[in-house]
Amino acid sequence: MSTTPTTRLTPTDSPLHWLTDALEYTGDYFQRTVLFADIMRRRGNQYLDHLRQGQPPVLTFSYDILLDGREMDPPTNFYLARIRDRRTPSQPRRSDLKEKRRLLIATSTRKASTRPIIIIDPRAGHGPGIGGAKRDSEIGMALDQGYPVYVILFTTRPLAGQTLDHVQLAMARFVETVRDRHPQAGNPAIIGNCQAGWAAALLGAVRPDITGPIVMNGAPLSYWAGVKGKHPMRYKGGLTGGVWQASLWGDLGNGMFDGAHLVAGFEDLNPANTLWDKHYHLWANVDTEADRYLEFERWWNGYYLLTAEEIHFIVDQLFVGNRAQRGQLVMNDQRVDLKAMKGPIVVFASHGDNITPPQQALNWIPAEWGSVDEIRRRQQTIVYMVHGTIGHLGIFVSAGVSRKEHREIIASIDLMEFLSPGLYEMVISDDDDGIRQVRFEAREMADILAMDDGDDDQVAFGPAEAISSYNDRVYRRLVRPWVKAAVNEATAETIRQLHPLRTSRYGFSDLNPWMAPVNRLADEVKKQRRPVLPNNPFLAMEKFFSDTVSKSLDLFRDCRDRATESWFYAIFDNPWMRMISTGEATDGAAETSGCRAGRLAAIDTGGFADAVVRIMVALAHAGAGTRRRSLAAYDGLAGRDVRLADIHGRTLSEMIKKQSGIMKSAPEAALSALPCLLPCRADRQKALAVASALMVNEPDADSQVIRMRDAIAAVLGN
């Protein structure tokens, strides 16, 4: 197929050049239309082939199944697999020098014995595998850095009666299995995308004994949060009456909720992209975009089911009820306290995400802990990172995001345990030579709350929740018996197959006899393909028309969203509706304790190891943000002195937390007390030398770090 633009034979100043342009454009228009129709046909066939195969995960990597949830008690449709290949022979490792140097920097910051990483993809309408659908993905980044990688996958159809309580028990069993396979590596790190992010957080809150660091990518834990005029999705549940619709669709599905409804809801957020932009982009670039488009559509068109019990819990408890943030969520007869998570917590969000905006991903942190002091008191470390533009899917699908943000998050997973307890923003920057530098800058709760608009707009969600609960009770008592009596598995499957998202796929496949000529015609077009010249005036008119259609749909969306928001607050944000609100306050107040007094009591107790760690903590946090290289320096402690031989792993992490607490409570007194920990002058010199060699001996050492070292030297009399 030739993709070389046609060479114009008619001079541009000829009276016939407009006719020539029109003929060239008409031919190109016809060819693009045929090729576009053929891609739609291929998409439909791909959808049918995927169904015939049982909708397997869209993973690029091969894997071995270790545990099948269908054989467990209680049974679920989840299973645990280990990724077993790194790269296929057809896709060799990049030889690019810059990429090699970046990989070297990332891998050099870790110990040889690495903890396993478990990656969980969202179960929100689509199937699993998107976290490893490309080589440049979360799985690929973890494999490149030598981590053992496991994935939690799921089948298309859940087992009858399956609940999220059952799923949580299965996931806990999977995590325990991974932990037992790597007994010397620490608890597994868990990376959860979207829905799987909050599922991982709930698991970490209930089972902090088995979970390590938890990374949440685009995960909504503060569903009521958002900014007026920007995030309309949070209003839809209230305006449609709440959770009763989830109950209805679960009953119409004979106990199963069709994930295609969730996908349709996502697409409805951006009608310009759904109805026009993505199709026009494919049609306009039909010679180059087919493979990329079909690769993504294979996952996007895989519609998975949830049980009616699962979707009811998600909508009622998490979305409409916002119970996770409010401390009212109960799973397996245990109250879920998000503050109970022990390992470092990493939250990755984006300002370009209209499904899980930063407010929904982050506002649960101030709601739960109240203050950074409370985070420190509980010896917790929370790190967040906010992308400027990437959309919701791009957070865990984009190859560019994987090569940068996910690569650096994964490279920092082990080292985050060496951060002093507190709240940090992870900042990634490129030096002139292209080598990425990562630092962790201390933040306050006000930095998170500053992303909000400052309005107390969540008050209206209380009445919406109360109305939702009332409507659901009415539906269950008065309507559900009639619906269940009219539905069986045959009618449920008919309703699923008639969903517009499905009919639009197999309607353009080879099942449709009208598509039979398209394949043959496309083959002929490819042989004679002649793209139009880029400066063709009719091509400019086409792009102008496309922009007009797209902007018109955007205008419709904006008007619809403004009306949705206005109606929501008109209905629920008034004195009469507030009277029916539950009025339950968020359980996020900071607790008072005598921890500071306890820390100060230990300020002048300890020995050589305590003094070295205290000095290193002071140096690590002296500059403008804590560099990842400084955290990596802790790994070198054990080999510097016989008295430090046992200071590694969990022991080192706990010692850092202890000394960090002392430094934060009384920094000047903590440094002044160093001579008490080091009564011998030789030990003082040795301690400062060890800490300085690991923390300061860099050509680009921060001037504040150097001043801190000099101040400590003065205290020690060196």
JOPE-V444671 format. One line per field, one symbol per residue. ss: DSSP state (H for helix, E for strand, C for the rest). psi: psi as a letter, one per 20 degrees, with the letter a starting at -180 (. if undefined). burial: I if it has 16 or more other ideal C-beta (glycine too) atoms within 10 Angstrom, else O. A space follows every 50 residues. Layout:
ss->???
psi->???
burial->???
This chain:
ss->CCCCCCCCCCCCCCCCHHHHHHHHHHHHHHHHHHHHHHHHHHHHHHHHHH HHCCCCCCCCCCEEEEEEHHHCCCCCCEEEEEECCCCCCCCCCCCCHHHH HHHHHHHCCCCCCCCCEEEECCCCCCCCCHHHCCCCCHHHHHHHCCCCEE EEEECCCCCCCCCHHHHHHHHHHHHHHHHHHCCCCCCEEEEEECHHHHHH HHHHHHCCCCEEEEEEECCCCCCCCCCCCCCHHHHHHHHCCCCHHHHHHH HHCCCEEECHHHHHHHHHCCHHHHHHHHHHHHHHCCCCCHHHHHHHHHHH CCCCEEEHHHHHHHHHHHHHCCHHHHCCCEECCEECCHHHCCCCEEEEEE CCCCCCCHHHHHHHHHHHHCCHHHHHHCCCEEEEEEECCCCHHHHHHCHH HHHHHHHHHHHHCCHHHHCCCEEEEEEEEECCCCCEEEEEEECCHHHHHC CCCCCCCCHHHHHHHHHHHHHHHHHHHHHHHHHHHHCCHHHHHHHHHCCH HHHHHHCCCCCCHHHHHHHHHHHHHHHCCCCCCCCCHHHHHHHHHHHHHH HHHHHHHHHHHHHHHHHHHHHHCCHHHHCCCCCCCCCCCCCCCCHHHHHH HCCCCCCHHHHHHHHHHHHHCCCCCEEHHHHHHHHHCCCCCHHHCCCCHH HHHHHHHHHHHHHHHCHHHHHHCHHHHCCCHHHHHHHHHHHHHHHCCCCC CCHHHHHHHHHHHHHHCC
psi->ppjpqppphpqhjqijhhgggggghgggggghgghghhhhghgghggggh ghijmrqkphqqrppgpohijroqqrjqqpqppiqgqqhimrqpjpgggg hghggghijqrhoqqqppppqqmlhrrrihikirhnrggghgghjjqppq qorqrgprqpjprhggghhghghgghggghimhjirqqqpoppchhghgh ghghhhmiiiqcqppoolpoimhiqappihmihiihgghjjbihhhgghh ghjlipppihhgghhghhhmhggghgghhgggghlhhiigggghgghhgh jopqqqqhhghgggggggfghkhghjkjppplkppoohiipgrqppporq ijoignrhghhhiighhghgrhhhghhjkqpppqpoqhhqaghhhjhphg hghfghghghiighhhiiqqqapqppppqprhjipqppqopprrhhhghi irjiqmjihihghhgghggghhggghhhhghhghhipahghghggghjph hghigihjaihohiigiggghhghhhhjpnqqqhjphhhhhghggghggg hghhgggggghggggghghhgimrhghhhiqhjpqpmjqqqqrkhghhgh hjhkqabggggghgghggghjhamqpqhhhhhhhhjghjhqhijhjnrch ggghhggghggghhgngghghhighhhmhphhhgggghggghhhhhmqhk pphhgghgghghhghik.
burial->OOOOOIOIOOOOOOOOOOOIIOOIIOIIOOIIOIIIIIIIIIIIIIIOOI IOOOIOIIIIIOIOOOIIIOOIOOIIIIIIIIIOOOOOOOOOOIOOOOOO OIIOIIOOIIOOOIIIIIIIIIIIIIIIIIIIIIIIIIIIIIIIIOIIII IIIIIOOIOOOIIIIIIIIIIIIIIOOIIOOIOOIIIIIIIIIIIIIIII IIIIIIIIOIIIIIIIIIIIIIIIIIOOOOIIIIIOIIIOIIIIIIIIII IIIIIIIIIIIIIIOIOOIIIIIOOIIIOIOIIOOIOOIIOOIIOIIIII IIIIIIIIIIIIIIIIIIIIIIIIIIIIIOIOOOOIOIIOIIIIIIIIII OOIIIIIIIIIIIIIIIIIIOIIIIIIIIIIIIIIIIOOIIIIIIIIIOO IIIIIIIIIIIIIIIIIIIIIIIIIIOIOOOOOOOIIIIIOIIOIOIIIO IIOOOOIIOIIIIIIIIIIOIIOOIOOOOIOOOOOOIOOOOIOOOIOOIO IIOOIIOIIOOOOOIOOIOOIIOOIIOOIIIIOOOIOIIOOIOOOIOOOI OOIIOOIOOOIOOIIOOIIOIIIOOOIOOOIOOOOIOIOIOOOOIIOOII OOIOOIOIIIIIIIIIIIIIIIIOIIIIIIIIIIIOIIOIIOOIOOIIIO OIIOIIIIIIIIIIIOOOOIIOIIOOIIOOOOIIOIIIOIIIOIIIOOOO IIOOIOOIIOOIOOIIOO
